[in-house]
Amino acid sequence: MVVKNIVRKNLIARIRPFYEITDLVKVLIGIRRSGKSVILQQIAAAKV
């Protein structure tokens, strides 16, 4: 079984302005199993 991740470009674009602010702790919140970890992995992959 192959699992494809959905790239949420709109959500990542809303989060992007906060990348460079280092004196704040960023927290993604949401309901269970909504893809929060996947979004963090996509952000980390985009930063490389």
Buried (B, 14 or more C-beta within 10 A) or exposed (E): EEEEEEEBEEBEEEBEEEEEEEEEEEEEEEEEEEBBEEBEEBBEEEEE
